[in-house]
Each structure stands twice: as structure tokens, then as C-alpha cells.
């Protein structure tokens, strides 16, 4: 009898191990002016499409946007505030990622800018860039081998404005990403309607490239962007005009190829587009619409980069801020900020189209979703 029970326990443990191996960690950045307690972590079952709560790390300074280091050991979170109790500006926090999605704070540094809303890590894990929305600048930090952030070593100030008097009185830096080599830094500024380019110099600081920027349509309000898998194209989501612009690399420069609406033709309400991602196979482009409350699906031509709108899928929530494709590409998860839920959609790998799985989890004010894949 003892031998029988021992065999049963071994079988159960094996099954549990197999299930856990199908799951990946996902972190959720939030706004904490309501019920949110900080940064949430979940396990996502990539085969069944189920999301399971794991932990929450206390942080009451609007840890809205997150980035995971390339070695998957550290997580960086902005404090999207004008100023905190310890400093007269926003800040960025470094965490060590522990078991079960728990986070251990390493240190925090001032960005010397207001309302930092985006963070990215270089491919070698040694540099972090933060976009300060309200002050229109980028803050750069070194990261040591233990995940500790240095004091700010460079700040890049954007200049200019746009025709939208309510939203574009001055520069509003909204996001910045490193290239695949880490030598190029690209930034989207909602206020001056520019995608700006910087190259790492001999001293390690970033300087404007020969092509300093690509101008978007006046009043477009570029917010986020994504590279194609071959790094030859950039897809820009323009918040204020609800459009997607396609930039194509030509040697060392980029040129604007086309701009398409992310909305259905029969939509007449107000909309503010937010996030954008390209599928791993490069065949589809997805973006989120706040107002239309949809994920727009574009079919992409890999040869010339051009896109065609093929679907607007209701997100089953209100105000879809950020979203993420699961690492295996089978699912798309949406952070609906105002309805306090994360909704899960199945991705048709052949057509790129989405279908609601009728699965969701409640999460207060979700803003950013980041998977951790080891």
C-alpha cells in the first residue's frame, strides 16, 4: 500500500511539473491611485490560455511601465509621477526577479524628469533609458552586474511642438527603444511629431545621428513603435490621429512609407491609440485603440512593409492601454485600464485575426504587460 501511494505521489508531482513548464511569468504594471497595490505577477498557461495570480510587489508610485533585462534577472519600473517623497522628479526602480514572480528592490534613481512613462533596456543589459513625458526628455542610466542602477549619466532634451494646442504645446517624450545592436536609440515624441534617432558615441553617450529625425504628419502624436523582425521597418502608433505609420530603412536612414488608420470606417467617436506590436513571424501588426476599445489587426507585406487593416476586435473592456503577445504567439492579452481587467484572445496563426477566449482576470488599473521567458 505504501509503495502504491508513493508511485501515485511521483505521478502527481510529474504532472504538476509538466503543467508548470507550460506556464510563463507575466508582470503587470499599474496605476496606484485606486485599488492597485503595485506590480502584479501571474503565470500564463500558453497552451490553455489561462492566467493565474502569483504575487504582488508593493509600490504606490504608479509603476506603470516595465522592462525585463535580457538575462531575465531584473525588472525595471518607472514611477510615473511628477515627484516622489524622496525626490523632486519621477524615478525608475530596479528589482531582482525571484521565484514565483516575487520582486526584491535593488535601488531607485531619479530621472530628473516628470511623469516617466516608458522604460527600455539595451540588448547587453548595461543601459536603461526612461522617457519622461511631461518634461519631454530621455534619461539614461548604467546597470551593473548585480542589476543596480547608476545615477543618471545622460539626459537628452527634445524640442519643438505640434499643431494640437491641447496636447502638443511642447515636446512630450513618450517612448524610446534600443536597436538590436544597442548602438542606435530611437524615440517617439508625441509633442513634436517626430521619431528621433541617436547613436552611441565613443564615450558611451548618445548623439544625434546624421538623420536626426523622421517627421510624422502634423498633429499625429507618435506614441509607441515596434521594429519588424528583420529590423528594416519601424511601425509607429500615432495617438492623436489614430493611425499607424510605416518607416523603412534605407541604408543608415529611415523614410516614411505610408500611414493607415487603425479604426473601422464606420467609427465616428473620439479615439486615442496606445500600443503597437509586430508578430514574431512578421506577418501581422497589432495596435490598441482607446475609445473604439479595440485591437486593430493589420496584415503586413514582408517585402515592402506595407500594411492592410483586416480586423478591429472588441477588447471586452474599457481603455485598452498596453497589450502583449504570448511568447508562443498563440494568444494576445490586453490590459484594460478603466475596466480593471486583463482579457485573453486566441490568435489565428494563419490569418492573424483574434477571437475572444471568454477568459479574463480582474486586476486594478492594468497598464503594462511584460512576459518573462527563460
N, C-alpha and C positions, 0 to 999 in steps of 0.2 A: 504493500500500500504506500509506504514512504517513497519507494522507487517510482511508483506511478505518479504521485504528486510532484516529485522532483522533475520528472520528464515534462509534466504539464507546465510547471513554472518556467522551464527552459524555453518551451514553445512560445508561451505568452511573452516572455522577455524578448525573444527573437522578433515576434510580430510587432511589439512596441518599437523596437529599434528600427524595423523597416519603415514603419509609419513616420517616425521622426526624421528618417533620412529623406523622405519625400517633402519635408517641410523646410522652408527658409524663413529667416527672420526678416521682419519688416518694421522699420521705425516710423513713427508719426509725429511730425512737428505740429504744434498747435498755437492758437492764441489763448492767453490765460486770463482774459478779462471777464470770463464767465465761470463755467464749472470745470474747466480743464485744470489738471494738476501738474502738467508739464509735458515731457516726452514719453509717448507710449510705445510699447513694443508688442508685436504679435508674431505668431507662427502662421505662415500661409502654406496650406497643402496645395502644391502645384498640380496635382492630378485631380483632386476632388473639388478644388476651388473654395475651400473652407478657410476661414480666418479665426484664429484662436488667441485670446488675450494672454500675454505673458507677464509683462511688468509695466510700471510707470515710474519714471525718474522725476522727482520733484524739481520744478523750475517754473517760477512765476514771472519771468521776464519775457513773455511772448517768444518762446523758442520756435519760431515759425518755419524757418528753412534749415535743412540739414544736409550734410555731406559726409560720406563714408570714405576713409582713407583707402588707397589702392590695396594695401595689405590687409584690410578688413579688421584692423586692430583698434582703430579710433573713429570717433564720430565728432563732428564739429557742428555747433548750433549757433545761429545768430540770436541776439536779444533784440528783437525788433521794437525798440523803444527809443524815445528821444534822449533820455538819460536815465541812468540807474542810481540806486542808493549809494554806490561806491564811486561813480564816475559821471562826469557831465557829458555823456555821449552814449551811443549804443555800444554793444560789445559782442565778442564772439567767445564761445566756451569750447574747450576740448574735453572729451570724455574717453575713458578707456572702456572698450566693449567687453563685458564679462559674460559668463554663462547665462543662458535663458534670457538674453536681451537686457540684462541689468547694465547700468552705466555708472562708472566711477569718475567723478570730476577730477580732471588733472589741473587745469588752470583757466583763467579768464583774462582777456585783454581788451582794452578799449579800442574801438575802431576810429575814434576821433571823428565820428560822423554820426548823423542822426537817422534813425529808423533803418538799420541794416536789414535788408530783405532777402539776400541771396548769398550763398557761400559755395565755393568750389575748391578742390584740392588738385594740385598738379599730379601728373602721372607717376612721378617719383616719390610722391608723398611729402615732399620737403617744403612746399609753399602753399599757403592758403590765401585766397582772395575773397574779400567781402564787398558787396555792393551796398553803399549807403544811399537809400532812396532820397530822403528829404534834403540831404546836403549835396547830392549829385557827384559823389566821388567813390573811388575804389581804394580799399585798404589792403595792404599786403603784409603777410607775416611768414616768418620761417617756422618750421616744425622740426624739433629734434627727434632723435631715435626713440625717445620714450613718449612721443606724442605731445610734448609741451610746446605751446605757442610762445614765440618771442614777442617782444614789444613790436609795434608797427615799424616796419623798416622802409616803407614807401607808401605815399598816398598820391593818387592820380585824380586831379580835379577836372571834371567835364565842364564845358562851357556851351552856351547857346540856349535857344528857346524855340518854341514852336507856335503855330497859329491858334492853338486851343488855349484861350486865355485862362480857363479854369484849371487846366491840368499841365500846361506847358510854359509857365512863367519863367522857368529856368531849367537847368539840367536836372534830371531825375534818373540816376543810375539804377537800373532795375535788375541786371544780371551780368555775370561775366564767367566765361569758361576758358580753360586751357585747351590748346590743341593736343593732338596725340603725342607730340614730342615734348610738350610743355614749354616750348620756346616761343610760341605765339599765344597771346592773351587777347580774347575777343570780348567786347562788351556791348550790351544793348542799353541805350538811354531813351527812356520814354519822353523826356522833356525836349531834347534837341533833335529827335527823329533821326538818330544816327546809329549805325553799327560801327564801333571804333576798334582799331587794331593796334596792338603793342607787341614789340619783340624784346625778348630778354637780351640785355646788353652784357658786356664782358664783366661788369661789376655785379651782375645778378639782378639789377633793377630793370624795369621795363620802360622802353622808349617808344614813341610813335613810329610805326612803320612808314615806308615811303608813301604807301597809300594809307592815309590817316583814318579814313572812314568811307563807308558807303551810305549815301543819303537815302532814307526811306521816303515815301510820299509825304508831303507836308501834312501834319496832323495825324499821322498814322499811329504814333506812340508805340514803338517797338518795346516789347516787354521781355519775353524769353525767346530762346532759339535752340536749335539742335543741329548737330552735324550729321551728314549721311555716313553710312558705314565706311565708305572709301575716303571720307574727309574732303571730297571735292565739291560738296554743296552745303550751304547753310540754309535752314528753314526758320524763318522769323515769324513769330506770332505778334501781330500789331494789336494792342489792347483797344485803342481808341477808335479804330476803323473796322475792327473785327475781320482782319484779313491775314493771309499768310503770304509772305514774300519769299521768293527763291533766289538765293545768291549762288553763283557758280564761280569756282576757282579758275583763274586764267593765269597760269604761271605763279607769280607771287602775289597776285591781286585777285579780288573778287568783284564781280559785276552783278547788278540786279537783272534777273532774267524775266520774272513775271510776278504778279501779285493777284491772288484769288480770294474771294470772300469765303469765310468759314461758316456762313449762315445759309439756311434754306431760303429760296427765293420768295416764299410767302410770309417770311417773318418781318414784322414791322415795329417791334418793340425796341427798347434800349438793351444793348449788349456790351459786355466788356470781356474780350477774350483774355485767357490767362496763361495756359501752359501748352507745351508742344513737345512731341517725341516722335522719333522715326523707328519703325520696326527693325528688329535685328537683321532681317533679310533685306532691308532697304526697299521693300515693295510698297510700303504704306506710311503715311504721315497722319498723326492724330493730334488734335488740339481741343482745348476745353473752352466752352462758351458760357459765361455768366450772364444770365438774362434769358437767353434761349435755353439755358440749362441742358446743354448737350455736349457730347463728344463728336466733333466733326471728323469724319474719316475720308482721307484723300488717297486715291490710287496714284502711285508715283512711277514715272518713267525713269528707270535707272540710267539710261543712256544720256538723256538731256536734262534730267532732274525735274521736269515739269510735272504738275500735279492736276488731278481732276477730283472734285468733290463727289463722293458716291453715297454718303450716309450722314445723317445727323441723328444720333441715338440719345434719347432722353436719359439723363443720369440717375433718375429715380431719387432725386434730391434737389437741394437748393444751393446755388452758388458754387459750382464745381471749380475749385481752386487749382490744385495740383492733381496729377494722376500718375500712375506707373504701370508699365507692362511687366508682367511676371517674368522672371529670368528665362523660363522656357517658352515664353511668347504665347502661351495658351490663354492667358487671362489679362484683363485690364481692370485695375482698381482705381476708383475715383474718390477723392477727398471732397465731400460736400460741406463747405464751411458753415453755412447758415442752418442747414437741416441736421447738423451734428451726426452725420453718418458716413460710412465708407461702403460704397456699393461695388459689386463684383460682376464683371461681364466676361462672357466667353468670346474668344477671338477666333473667327473662322480663318485658318491659316491660308486658305486658297483665295478667298475674296477680300479678306481684311476686315469684313464687317463684324459688328458687335451684336450680341444678344444677351439680355439680362438673365442672370442665373437665378434670380429671386433670392439671392443671398446678400446680406448686409450685416454690418455691426454698428452699434451706436458708439460714437466717440465724440466728445465735446470739441467743437471748433477745429476740425482737422484742416491742416493747410498743406502739409508736405508729406509725401510717402517715399521712403527710401528702402530698397531691399539690400540685404547683406548676403552675399553668396561666397562661400569659401571653396 
